Amino acid sequence: MLDVARWEKSRGAAGANPDEDIAVRKLKVDADSNVLRHVGLACKRERPLRALELCDLLLLPSSWDAAVKIALHHKMVQLAEQIGQRKEARQSRPAA
């Protein structure tokens, strides 16, 4: 699995090429979009544990919010709460 955080850290704090930063952001958005599609399918099939596992693959904070909305759309309130807790835990964790 691609460790984006480690890759970005190895590049330094500031990106050398703005076009490259845009390309990386687009790749993250595309990856998260695919993960969110699978989260929706897992919710539809009533597999909340699978949906929660998939959320660990999300790269962007806004994607975590979208995952919560997907869970709520499928009336999985407990799953939405668990996703929110994992998001908070991930944000409070120092970057490796």
C-alpha positions in Angstrom: 0.0 0.0 0.0 1.2 3.5 -0.8 2.2 5.4 2.3 1.5 8.9 1.1 2.3 10.5 4.4 5.8 9.0 4.5 6.3 9.9 0.8 5.3 13.6 1.4 7.6 13.8 4.5 10.5 12.5 2.4 9.9 15.3 -0.1 10.1 18.0 2.6 7.6 20.4 4.1 7.1 22.5 1.0 6.5 20.9 -2.4 9.1 21.7 -5.0 6.7 21.7 -7.9 3.1 23.1 -7.5 2.0 21.0 -10.6 3.2 17.9 -8.8 1.3 18.9 -5.7 -1.9 19.3 -7.7 -1.3 15.9 -9.3 -0.8 14.2 -5.9 -4.0 15.9 -4.6 -6.0 14.6 -7.6 -4.6 11.1 -7.0 -5.7 11.3 -3.3 -9.2 12.5 -4.3 -9.5 9.7 -6.9 -8.4 7.1 -4.4 -10.8 8.3 -1.8 -13.6 8.4 -4.3 -13.1 4.7 -5.0 -12.9 3.9 -1.3 -16.1 5.9 -0.6 -17.9 4.0 -3.4 -17.0 0.7 -1.7 -18.1 2.1 1.7 -21.5 2.8 0.2 -21.7 -0.7 -1.2 -20.7 -2.2 2.2 -23.4 -0.1 3.9 -26.0 -1.1 1.3 -25.1 -4.8 1.9 -25.3 -4.2 5.7 -21.6 -4.9 6.3 -20.7 -2.1 8.7 -17.4 -3.7 9.8 -16.2 -3.8 6.2 -17.2 -0.2 5.8 -15.3 0.8 8.9 -12.2 -1.1 7.7 -12.4 0.7 4.3 -12.5 4.0 6.1 -9.0 3.4 7.4 -7.8 3.7 3.7 -9.1 7.3 3.4 -6.5 9.9 2.9 -8.3 13.2 3.1 -10.3 14.6 6.1 -13.2 15.7 3.9 -13.5 12.0 2.8 -14.0 11.0 6.4 -16.9 13.4 6.6 -18.3 12.0 3.4 -18.1 8.5 4.9 -20.1 9.6 7.9 -22.8 11.0 5.5 -22.9 7.8 3.6 -23.4 5.8 6.9 -26.2 8.2 8.0 -27.8 7.9 4.6 -28.1 4.2 5.1 -29.4 4.8 8.7 -26.3 3.3 10.3 -25.9 5.8 13.2 -23.6 3.7 15.2 -21.3 3.2 12.2 -21.3 7.0 11.6 -20.2 7.5 15.2 -17.4 5.0 14.9 -16.2 6.6 11.7 -16.2 10.0 13.5 -14.2 8.5 16.4 -11.6 7.0 14.1 -11.3 10.4 12.2 -10.7 12.2 15.5 -8.1 9.5 16.6 -6.3 9.8 13.3 -6.2 13.6 13.5 -4.8 13.6 17.0 -2.2 11.0 16.1 1.2 12.6 15.3 2.3 12.3 11.6 4.7 9.4 11.2 
